[in-house]
Amino acid sequence: MTGHVLVVDDEPQFLRALATGLRGAGYDVATATTAEEALAAAGLRPPAAVVLDLRLPDASGTDVCRELRTWSAAPIVVVSASATRTRRSRRSTPARTTT
Amino acid sequence: VILHTVSHDLRTPIATLQAALGALEEPGIALTPGDRAELIATMRVETARLARLVENVLDLSRLETGAAAPRRELWSADELLGRAAVEVSDPARVVVTVPADLPAVRVDASQVERALVNLLENGLKFSAADVELQAQAGTGSVVVDVLDRGRGVDADPGTLAGLGLGLVIAHGFAAANGCTLTLEPREGGGTRARLVVPAERVPEQVRA
């Protein structure tokens, strides 16, 4: 399986581990640590799929999700290490409707 | 607030460990020896981070149950700061500027050191640049600043909401030792964490 995947997370260690795993699985991986970087990277090279953290330093992942959806239909997988059960169920709703 | 903070701080290294372990274990993932070494190094870093977090949770528990009664002793401020500066995960990135003539302080050294280490770790975590540890003599106090060029303070001024676990504990240990801790935006970007430690020669009633 191949494809261009954009991974967005502000935790550098998590980002690196995930990117290494995805590369090992045959994906071509680009990474970004902020919303601005993510949107720039996606614009430069449209990804086939996006792995997106909800908690970014300059904007929420939901905002990135919304912006991407204005021009891309690529599947977006939302990850968030900060989600508690309550927050996860509330926060994932807008993400799911846009993927 | 604290439960959510702990939950976030603990989940991040756990998620990283799971991602790294998953990549190492999955037979369908082809890794170079360099990839493997990097994933293992990541796991080592995150395990150390988890160990520090658990220490912090235990400290917090001691603070909340009153088992953290400070044992105050006389310390020179520069010795206290020096100890904290070498105790962090990346001492090479801490730039210490301390004048030689600071007054002595009477504090529980391990607790104030823990507060300082947590402030420094916070700066290191959120800033790519070096973190500065500075001290100066104040009015009846030693004023310690931890300066970073990170993303700045998320928290509402005067509350603990939005602070990481390390900062909550820093507040707790500061208060237990008669110190005040304030976080403010730093001029030019970043955060200034200021710990005001009462100097030894000042009587109790004069303290701010």
Interface residues (C-beta under 8 A of the other chain):
Chain A: E11 Q13 F14 R16 A17 L18 T20 G21 R23 G24 A25 G26 P57 V79 A81 S82 A83 T84
Chain B: H4 S7 H8 R11 T12 P13 I14 A15 T16 A19 A20 G22 A23 E26 G28 I29 A30 L31 D35 E38 L39 T42 V45 E46 R151
